[in-house]
Amino acid sequence: MTVTDPETPAGWVPEAADAVDDADEEMPLSLRLSIADTLTLGNATCGFMAVYFTTTGILIPHLTGDESGMARNSAATAVILMLCAAVFDLFDGLVARKLRSSPMGAELDNLSDLISFGLAPAYFVLVYGVVGEGAHQRVAAVGAIVVLLAVVLRLARFSCVTLRDGVFQGMPSPFGALTVVSIVLLELPFVATLLAILGTAWLMVSRVEYPKPRGPLAVAMLAWIVSAMGLLAAWAFDAPGGQLLLQTGCALQLVLGAVIPLFATARRVNNFRDNRREARATQVP
């Protein structure tokens, strides 16, 4: 006869509990997710759902001829999800620096960025080539491939190249993805749209230095993302002036994408001139 302690829960097996505790203690650190890693997975989820809404709300209704106002709402939802992915990407880095990240944090970040800022915007361009007025499907497909490969190359280079602290080399992939989507939403002529998309892809693989979003810059970036979400929501629900507000926001995104490299180039030129002056001053007897 087995005597059971009344304070012991039914089905409780001490040996099994000890085994679970031992297994948890022996789990490699590389298999444990940190808070930052969870945010990174949220980034990947948003990117995947952006592809889902682009397919079910834009592409399929166009192919079936059942366009009942879903396209605008789905396009706004897809872009808002990309913006949410950018927020996750912003905060996972901040959390990783404040707390900790697992040994696989960097790999998770690159894979998630590839989904949210490579696949999702490239697929958005591809669908634009199918549903856009005056668009050429095959040419748009080439543009989409260029965007995807640019992000792949940029992320691979980021993992291999060590730069001075505080800067990125090439346009960051979240900023590039939002710029590509803004170009599509502006509804420019097809040739202008394609050239702008290719220019953005080139900036992502260029050697132009971009500041990392830290401190006040991170706050400004977060405020800009929230503002962009509001503009998209106004456009999706056909608010008065929503179309104009969205176009203004998209145009501002393009201006920022063009101006930041100019400022970065001017800063490098000034630094080069200052270094030459200092070198000449030290050579003068």
Disulfide bonds with the S-S distance in Angstrom:
none
